[in-house]
């Protein structure tokens, strides 16, 4: 007979390869040769004429005898003897556990968060709802159909974006001058509309010049560098008073800016003096200094 792939409410039930035309036993199925094409070694399941499973057992053909009428012998024994109009289907999936185990790697890849870094986010096999975990930022991100997004409420902090420290001798500035502090920049990937807290501590020294006004200035720019002409975040002034030669004091800075771009930005610390015309100069001293940038949420 021509085999037919059948479906019903129990989808899929497989390919029809045997139809009984007489009563059998719990280990045999009897049918016309044209209606029984099951071969030794094949696995099948028994259904009624209404395509309802007689039971959930998968049977294996152990013998095939006859010419005009074929008797199929199978194992294990069925719970009820086969009857006329019963049918045998070779299932699409013989062993569900084996079939699932063979697909587990695919399921895992599709369902779990892909492990990556912020610079190696997946670019293939993307779909809306795909998850990824960035090991360098400890962030869970999701693909929205067009881009990767950090999966946190916009009002929540996303933690430290970058940190740097140095003990390098910094610039010496005079009245009306401003200069970048050596090695005190942070570069990170910002998100438009997010707020970023900048904090810094810098040692300054005016030698024996006594009182001198100065300030710390934070600036930021898109890309991998920042300069004295970049956007100012804010300035915090310090009035340095040194009555003893070699005395060092610390200038502290804290400020917040809102990024208007999504992408790489760089924040830098700058040191300067207002235009007071006093002829004095002041230096960033070669002791510990740091710059810390943290995402603190969105409006």
Secondary structure as UniProt FT lines:
FT   STRAND          4..6
FT   STRAND          14..19
FT   STRAND          22..25
FT   TURN            26..27
FT   STRAND          28..32
FT   HELIX           33..35
FT   TURN            40..41
FT   STRAND          43..47
FT   TURN            49..50
FT   STRAND          59..65
FT   STRAND          69..75
FT   TURN            84..85
FT   STRAND          87..90
FT   HELIX           96..111
FT   STRAND          114..116
FT   TURN            118..119
FT   TURN            128..129
FT   STRAND          131..134
FT   TURN            135..138
FT   STRAND          139..143
FT   STRAND          148..150
FT   TURN            154..155
FT   STRAND          159..166
FT   STRAND          172..174
FT   TURN            175..176
FT   STRAND          178..190
FT   TURN            192..193
FT   STRAND          194..205
FT   TURN            207..208
FT   STRAND          212..222
FT   TURN            228..229
FT   STRAND          231..240
FT   TURN            245..246
FT   STRAND          248..258
FT   STRAND          263..272
FT   STRAND          281..284
FT   STRAND          289..298
//
